[in-house]
Amino acid sequence: KEMIWIEWQTLARHYSDDQLIVGEWFYDIYEKYSEPIRKYHNVEHIYQMILNFKHFYQELTYPRTVLFAIFFHDYIYDPKSKDNEEQSIKAFESCARDLDLDEDLVKDVRNMINLTSSGHYTEEHEEDKPRTRDIHYFLDFDLSILGSNPVEYTLYAKRIREEYNHVEEEEFCRRRAQVMEKFLERKHVYCTREFRQFAEENARKNVQGEVSMLKGRADHLRTCKQKKHTCGKEDKEMENKADHESRSDLCSQD
């Protein structure tokens, strides 16, 4: 928490000397990312993104813009909602008014957050030439978990499932596999040279492994469901047949 607070305070104080406003927004952000529903998209996620931000700071053209996007890209996170990014942008715009941020910065942050709702995808993901724009570093920071070691990736996948525990297992497996397959379908998972060099191969292995597991699990559950339906139908037919025979026996005794 201390490191995150220092980063936020340093960032926000560039634009406002009102310590009350700066402090209120920090505690609001921290509270949002500490919500019980968040098993992955939480404070730890922000912390890891800030670590990447600090590591690649010298590569960024407008680091403050990237840091605002990090703080607000998952500000609103409800797995049952389809407008999280839109609501997160509205929250950022409210903060921007309080801190008196310039419109160009607001526009760039808005664009970064919007891209997280469309699969973290840009046309440059299909090009072999690595990119160095801030937007590409931001997207790679957010997807860095995909290129982690297998143990960390397994824990990440488990936490995502916990965030969607309201979704029936077979449906989750099917829909999650569809989402993750999109990363495999594009030419590159990452856009920047550093992430392509050190994380691309792991990311593809991790995602492919999860997709295979999810598809296998979905097929298994579907088969079990079909068998249960068939067995249940056969049991009902046998029950009706036995009942019919019993009635016939009774009639013959009259």
Salt bridges, closest charged atoms under 4 A:
GLU7 OE2 - LYS54 NZ 3.03
GLU35 OE1 - ARG38 NE 3.20
ASP74 OD2 - HIS45 NE2 3.72
ASP74 OD2 - HIS73 NE2 2.97
GLU86 OE2 - LYS90 NZ 3.80
GLU93 OE2 - ARG110 NE 2.94
GLU103 OE2 - ARG110 NH2 3.75
GLU124 OE2 - ARG133 NH1 3.89
GLU124 OE1 - HIS136 NE2 3.63
GLU127 OE1 - ARG131 NH2 2.03
ASP128 OD2 - LYS187 NZ 3.16
ASP128 OD1 - HIS188 NE2 3.08
ASP142 OD1 - HIS45 NE2 2.88
ASP142 OD1 - HIS73 NE2 3.24
ASP142 OD2 - HIS120 NE2 2.68
GLU162 OE2 - LYS158 NZ 2.62
GLU163 OE1 - HIS41 ND1 2.96
GLU169 OE1 - ARG161 NH2 2.94
GLU169 OE2 - ARG217 NE 3.30
GLU170 OE2 - ARG222 NE 3.30
GLU170 OE1 - LYS225 NZ 3.06
GLU171 OE2 - ARG175 NH1 2.65
GLU181 OE2 - LYS215 NZ 2.53
GLU194 OE2 - ARG193 NH2 3.22
GLU200 OE2 - ARG204 NE 3.17
GLU201 OE2 - LYS205 NZ 3.32
GLU210 OE2 - ARG176 NE 2.91
ASP219 OD1 - ARG222 NH1 2.79
ASP243 OD2 - ARG247 NE 3.11
